Amino acid sequence: MSTFNGFISEIPGISVDRFIETNRIKSTVFFLSHCHTDHMQGLQDPEPLPGPIYTSSISAVFLKHRYPQLADCIRTLDLGTTPIDMPTGSNPTHLTVTTLPAGHCPGSVMFLFETEHDRKILYTGDFRLSPKDLRSLLPLQSITLHVLYLDTTFFNRTYTYFPSQSESLAKIVQLTKEWLDRDPRNVISFRLPALYGSEFLFIELARQLQQRIHVNDQEAQQYRYLASLDDAISSAGGSRIHACLRTSNANYRKLPCQPELDTKFVRVLRPSALRWRNLKQGESYCWRLRKNEEEFGICYSNHASCGELEDFLRYLRPEEVRFNVVPKEEAAVEMTKLVEEICPREADDREELVEREEFSFAGIQYRKCPKQSSHAFSDEDSEEETVICQLPKRARS
C-alpha cells in the first residue's frame, strides 16, 4: 500500500499518484503510474484537476470512463520521451519524462524525469521487472541517476526471494486444470489479497485455460474499461473459475452464484506474497493450507522481491533513494540501513543484473482499443511523508 505523498521535491509544481486537496493546491501538473486505488486518492473529487494529468494510454481509457470530470485534463503518454509543458514561472521551466513499462498491472509505467539542470529522477510506482526487461530499457543503461523513488513494498530481507511470475502462474494453472479435469462438477474459487492487483493473473489464466474468470458485478464494472481484460473476465454465469468473493470473512468454499453447489467440489486457491516470509529458492512455493481440504496457498507477487530490489539498486546506483511504501516508522530506519549496505560509499561501479528470471509482464504488449480482444502478446525486449535515504557519499544533515 503506497504511503507516498505525491510530491517530487526536486520538481516543485508536480504531483505523482496523489491528488488530494494538498496536491491540488501545490501542483499544476500531475502524473498517474497505474490505476490501483492507493495510487488514485483524490481523483474521485467532483472537481477537475487544476492542470493536466499524464498517464499511459491504457490507464487513460480507464480514467475517462470512471472519472468523466477529468476528460479534458487527461494527456496520454506512449513509451518513450515526452517534453512536458510547465506553467510560466515554474522552476524548472523545462521538464521531460521518459515513460517505461513497470510490469505491475495493465498500463502500469515508471516515470524517468529529467530537468533543465540535467537532474534525473526515477519514480517506479509499483513494479516488478525481470533482468531481461531491465536490460532492454535503454534510458536506464549507463545513466547517472540522482534520485530514485522506489516501490519498497517488500524491501525487507524476510522477502528476499519470490518465484518468478511465470513459475507462480504455471503452478496456479496446474492446480486449476488438474481440479477441473478431475470432475466436471468441480470449480475453482480464488481468495485474492486485494480488490485490485490480479489483472495479469486473470489474463494469463484465461488465455492458457481458454475460459473466463467469474467476477462480481462491481468488479466487472471497474474492469470493463481495461481492454486487456475483455476476454479474461465475466460477471455472467457459466464459468468454473471464480474470483467473485472479496470479503476477508467470506466462506470461499460457498459461492453465492452457485448456492446449491456442494463445497466438496470447490478448490480454493490463495495467491499472495505477504505470508511467504523467508522463502528460499528451490523450496516449495505452494502449500496445502488446511489438512485434508482443497485449499492451497501459492506465492505470487506483482511487486519486486527484496532480492530483486537489491539487484535493481546495484544496477542503477542512485545517489538518493526515497521510499514509496513505509508501513511503520521503524521500517524506514531498517530500509535506510539496507540501502547503505547495498550501495556502500566505496562501490561506485554498476553491477550486472543477476539472472533471477527471464519473464515478466512488462514484456507483454496488449492492444489498447477498448472494444476489441486484447490478447496480442509480444516477447520483444523492448503515512503521508516521503522517507528519504541519501547514500553516505552524499550525506546531508
Solvent accessible surface area in square Angstrom, and as a share of the most:
residue,aa,sasa,rsa
1,M,153,0.68
2,S,7,0.04
3,T,9,0.05
4,F,2,0.01
5,N,34,0.17
6,G,0,0.00
7,F,51,0.21
8,I,2,0.01
9,S,70,0.45
10,E,36,0.16
11,I,0,0.00
12,P,79,0.50
13,G,24,0.23
14,I,1,0.01
15,S,0,0.00
16,V,0,0.00
17,D,3,0.01
18,R,3,0.01
19,F,0,0.00
20,I,63,0.32
21,E,128,0.57
22,T,61,0.35
23,N,1,0.00
24,R,34,0.12
25,I,128,0.65
26,K,131,0.56
27,S,1,0.01
28,T,56,0.33
29,V,2,0.01
30,F,0,0.00
31,F,0,0.00
32,L,0,0.00
33,S,1,0.00
34,H,0,0.00
35,C,16,0.10
36,H,11,0.05
37,T,68,0.39
38,D,22,0.12
39,H,2,0.01
40,M,5,0.02
41,Q,69,0.31
42,G,7,0.06
43,L,0,0.00
44,Q,122,0.54
45,D,50,0.26
46,P,109,0.69
47,E,114,0.51
48,P,67,0.42
49,L,9,0.05
50,P,73,0.46
51,G,15,0.14
52,P,31,0.19
53,I,0,0.00
54,Y,21,0.08
55,T,0,0.00
56,S,10,0.06
57,S,19,0.13
58,I,21,0.10
59,S,1,0.01
60,A,3,0.02
61,V,30,0.17
62,F,5,0.02
63,L,0,0.00
64,K,94,0.40
65,H,91,0.41
66,R,71,0.26
67,Y,21,0.08
68,P,92,0.58
69,Q,51,0.23
70,L,0,0.00
71,A,50,0.39
72,D,128,0.66
73,C,14,0.08
74,I,16,0.08
75,R,105,0.38
76,T,70,0.40
77,L,5,0.02
78,D,101,0.52
79,L,95,0.47
80,G,31,0.30
81,T,93,0.54
82,T,39,0.23
83,P,103,0.64
84,I,8,0.04
85,D,120,0.62
86,M,24,0.11
87,P,54,0.34
88,T,147,0.86
89,G,74,0.71
90,S,23,0.15
91,N,104,0.53
92,P,5,0.03
93,T,65,0.38
94,H,125,0.56
95,L,3,0.02
96,T,47,0.27
97,V,0,0.00
98,T,13,0.08
99,T,1,0.01
100,L,7,0.04
101,P,22,0.14
102,A,0,0.00
103,G,4,0.03
104,H,5,0.02
105,C,7,0.04
106,P,6,0.04
107,G,13,0.13
108,S,8,0.05
109,V,6,0.04
110,M,0,0.00
111,F,0,0.00
112,L,11,0.06
113,F,0,0.00
114,E,61,0.27
115,T,11,0.06
116,E,75,0.34
117,H,127,0.57
118,D,82,0.42
119,R,81,0.29
120,K,42,0.18
121,I,0,0.00
122,L,0,0.00
123,Y,1,0.00
124,T,0,0.00
125,G,2,0.01
126,D,9,0.05
127,F,4,0.02
128,R,1,0.00
129,L,7,0.04
130,S,1,0.01
131,P,9,0.06
132,K,69,0.29
133,D,14,0.07
134,L,8,0.04
135,R,88,0.32
136,S,18,0.12
137,L,7,0.03
138,L,129,0.64
139,P,55,0.35
140,L,0,0.00
141,Q,74,0.33
142,S,102,0.66
143,I,18,0.09
144,T,86,0.50
145,L,2,0.01
146,H,29,0.13
147,V,0,0.00
148,L,0,0.00
149,Y,0,0.00
150,L,0,0.00
151,D,2,0.01
152,T,3,0.02
153,T,38,0.22
154,F,13,0.05
155,F,7,0.03
156,N,71,0.36
157,R,99,0.36
158,T,41,0.24
159,Y,9,0.04
160,T,53,0.31
161,Y,34,0.13
162,F,7,0.03
163,P,1,0.00
164,S,9,0.06
165,Q,0,0.00
166,S,42,0.27
167,E,74,0.33
168,S,1,0.00
169,L,4,0.02
170,A,59,0.45
171,K,50,0.21
172,I,0,0.00
173,V,18,0.10
174,Q,103,0.46
175,L,18,0.09
176,T,0,0.00
177,K,107,0.45
178,E,70,0.31
179,W,13,0.04
180,L,9,0.05
181,D,97,0.50
182,R,140,0.51
183,D,28,0.15
184,P,116,0.73
185,R,141,0.52
186,N,4,0.02
187,V,6,0.03
188,I,0,0.00
189,S,2,0.01
190,F,1,0.01
191,R,56,0.21
192,L,13,0.06
193,P,94,0.59
194,A,54,0.42
195,L,68,0.34
196,Y,28,0.11
197,G,16,0.15
198,S,9,0.06
199,E,4,0.02
200,F,9,0.04
201,L,1,0.01
202,F,0,0.00
203,I,0,0.00
204,E,6,0.03
205,L,0,0.00
206,A,6,0.04
207,R,97,0.36
208,Q,83,0.37
209,L,30,0.15
210,Q,147,0.65
211,Q,56,0.25
212,R,109,0.40
213,I,0,0.00
214,H,16,0.07
215,V,0,0.00
216,N,45,0.23
217,D,100,0.52
218,Q,117,0.52
219,E,1,0.00
220,A,18,0.14
221,Q,97,0.43
222,Q,39,0.18
223,Y,4,0.02
224,R,127,0.46
225,Y,33,0.13
226,L,11,0.06
227,A,8,0.06
228,S,1,0.01
229,L,2,0.01
230,D,39,0.20
231,D,45,0.23
232,A,0,0.00
233,I,15,0.08
234,S,25,0.16
235,S,48,0.31
236,A,64,0.50
237,G,71,0.69
238,G,82,0.79
239,S,19,0.13
240,R,67,0.24
241,I,0,0.00
242,H,6,0.02
243,A,1,0.00
244,C,13,0.08
245,L,26,0.13
246,R,47,0.17
247,T,82,0.48
248,S,93,0.60
249,N,137,0.70
250,A,23,0.18
251,N,90,0.46
252,Y,11,0.04
253,R,42,0.15
254,K,93,0.39
255,L,3,0.02
256,P,88,0.55
257,C,57,0.34
258,Q,48,0.21
259,P,83,0.52
260,E,140,0.63
261,L,25,0.12
262,D,71,0.37
263,T,49,0.28
264,K,131,0.55
265,F,26,0.11
266,V,1,0.00
267,R,7,0.03
268,V,1,0.01
269,L,0,0.00
270,R,43,0.16
271,P,3,0.02
272,S,17,0.11
273,A,9,0.07
274,L,125,0.62
275,R,103,0.38
276,W,2,0.01
277,R,133,0.49
278,N,95,0.49
279,L,11,0.06
280,K,127,0.54
281,Q,138,0.61
282,G,80,0.77
283,E,84,0.38
284,S,66,0.43
285,Y,45,0.17
286,C,24,0.14
287,W,126,0.44
288,R,115,0.42
289,L,48,0.24
290,R,116,0.42
291,K,175,0.74
292,N,131,0.67
293,E,69,0.31
294,E,31,0.14
295,E,9,0.04
296,F,19,0.08
297,G,0,0.00
298,I,0,0.00
299,C,0,0.00
300,Y,18,0.07
301,S,5,0.03
302,N,17,0.09
303,H,30,0.14
304,A,4,0.03
305,S,1,0.01
306,C,0,0.00
307,G,1,0.01
308,E,20,0.09
309,L,1,0.00
310,E,15,0.07
311,D,15,0.08
312,F,1,0.00
313,L,0,0.00
314,R,61,0.22
315,Y,19,0.07
316,L,2,0.01
317,R,29,0.11
318,P,0,0.00
319,E,24,0.11
320,E,12,0.05
321,V,0,0.00
322,R,11,0.04
323,F,1,0.00
324,N,4,0.02
325,V,10,0.06
326,V,17,0.10
327,P,100,0.63
328,K,121,0.51
329,E,147,0.66
330,E,100,0.45
331,A,19,0.14
332,A,12,0.09
333,V,82,0.47
334,E,104,0.47
335,M,8,0.04
336,T,35,0.20
337,K,117,0.49
338,L,16,0.08
339,V,0,0.00
340,E,65,0.29
341,E,104,0.47
342,I,2,0.01
343,C,2,0.01
344,P,40,0.25
345,R,147,0.54
346,E,144,0.65
347,A,34,0.26
348,D,90,0.47
349,D,117,0.61
350,R,73,0.27
351,E,78,0.35
352,E,152,0.68
353,L,14,0.07
354,V,75,0.43
355,E,107,0.48
356,R,88,0.32
357,E,17,0.08
358,E,90,0.41
359,F,60,0.25
360,S,5,0.03
361,F,2,0.01
362,A,10,0.08
363,G,15,0.14
364,I,20,0.10
365,Q,67,0.30
366,Y,16,0.06
367,R,105,0.38
368,K,97,0.41
369,C,61,0.37
370,P,54,0.34
371,K,184,0.78
372,Q,91,0.40
373,S,50,0.32
374,S,0,0.00
375,H,47,0.21
376,A,33,0.26
377,F,72,0.30
378,S,26,0.17
379,D,127,0.66
380,E,119,0.54
381,D,82,0.42
382,S,71,0.46
383,E,149,0.67
384,E,90,0.40
385,E,129,0.58
386,T,27,0.16
387,V,38,0.22
388,I,66,0.33
389,C,1,0.01
390,Q,35,0.16
391,L,5,0.03
392,P,37,0.23
393,K,77,0.33
394,R,100,0.36
395,A,75,0.58
396,R,143,0.52
397,S,157,1.01
